[in-house]
Amino acid sequence: MKKLISLTLLVTLLLSLTISVHADVIWEPFEDTFYATHQADFSYCGEYAYANSPEGVTQTYKKPGGKTGDTIENGELVYIQHIYTSPDGDTWALLNEYVYVPMAHLLNRYDSEFFTDHEAELTDTPPEITVEIPDGAEMLTWTYPRGRATQSQNYWGDDILQGCTPFYTDPDGLVWGYIGYWYGRQNLWVCLSDCNNPDLAEPEIFPGETYWGENAPTGDNLPDATIQPGRDYTWLHIALPLVAVAIAGGLLLFWPRKKRVKQEEA
C-alpha cells in the first residue's frame, strides 16, 4: 500500500512538471551568438509591430550596430521575440529570423493603446449575454474591437465568457471580450454579440506616424500573425509527458516482480 501511494505521488509530480513547462516555457534564441553572450541585457517581448523606418524600408542587422542584412518593406508585420538594451540606452528588437532592427524603426500595433483610449468604457463585470457559438465552431478574433480579424475556433465552448476580461461595449451596442491568453494565443478580442462577422472591421488605426506610402498594411498583404499559433507545442511538451508515462509504467511492472522474487527467496 505504501508503494502504491508513493507511486501515485511520483506520477503526480512528474505530470505537474510537464504542465508547468507547457505554461511557462519561453523560447530563448541561444543559437544567436549575440544573445547568448548578452542575455542579461535582453527582455522578453512577444509582441508584433510594423516595420516603419523613415528611410522607406527597414534595415535589419546581424547584431545591434553590426553588419547589415536584408531589408523589410515598411508596413510588414514582424514578431519581436526579445528586446536588447545597449549600455547607451538604445533598444533593438530581435526578430524570429535572428536579425535585429532598431526599435525606433518599428511601430507598435494599436491593440495596447486601445486600453488607454477606452479605459473608462472597460468593465470586469461579465455582461448578461448569451454567446451563440458552439464548441469548436469557427469564430473571429480581433487585434482590438473592429480592428483586424483572424479566423479562429471556439476552444472555450460554453465557458468562453469565463475566459474574457475586461469587456467593452462599442457605440453600436456590440459586446466585446478581451482574452489575455488562450490555448497559446494571446492578447485578442472576441465580439461576443456577433462572433463571426468580418463586416465589423473598420480602417485600421495606427498609433504613430507611418512611413510606408503605398505599401500600407491591409488584410490582404499582411501575414496571418495577429496571434501566436494555437497549441504550438515544443518537443518538451511532448517528450515530458511520455517520459512520465514510461517511468510510471516501468515502476508498475518492476515493483510487483521485485516483491515476488523476495517471496521465492524466503
C-alpha positions, 0 to 999 in steps of 0.5 A: 500500500505504501508503494502504491501511494508513493507511486501515485505521488511520483506520477503526480509530480512528474505530470505537474512538471510537464504542465508547468513547462507547457505554461511557462516555457519561453523560447530563448534564441541561444543559437544567436551568438549575440544573445547568448553572450548578452542575455542579461541585457535582453527582455522578453517581448512577444509582441508584433509591430510594423516595420516603419523606418523613415528611410522607406524600408527597414534595415535589419542587422546581424547584431545591434550596430553590426553588419547589415542584412536584408531589408523589410518593406515598411508596413510588414508585420514582424514578431519581436521575440526579445528586446536588447538594451545597449549600455547607451540606452538604445533598444533593438528588437530581435526578430524570429529570423535572428536579425535585429532592427532598431526599435525606433524603426518599428511601430507598435500595433494599436491593440495596447493603446486601445486600453488607454483610449477606452479605459473608462468604457472597460468593465470586469463585470461579465455582461448578461449575454448569451454567446451563440457559438458552439464548441469548436465552431469557427469564430473571429478574433480581433487585434482590438474591437473592429480592428483586424480579424483572424479566423479562429475556433471556439476552444472555450465552448460554453465557458468562453465568457469565463475566459474574457476580461475586461469587456467593452461595449462599442457605440453600436451596442456590440459586446466585446471580450478581451482574452489575455491568453488562450490555448497559446494565443494571446492578447485578442478580442472576441465580439461576443454579440456577433462572433463571426462577422468580418463586416465589423472591421473598420480602417485600421488605426495606427498609433504613430506616424507611418512611413510606408506610402503605398505599401500600407498594411491591409488584410490582404498583404499582411501575414496571418500573425495577429496571434501566436499559433494555437497549441504550438507545442515544443518537443518538451511538451511532448517528450515530458509527458511520455517520459512520465508515462514510461517511468510510471509504467516501468515502476508498475511492472518492476515493483510487483516482480521485485516483491515476488522474487523476495517471496521465492527467496524466503 
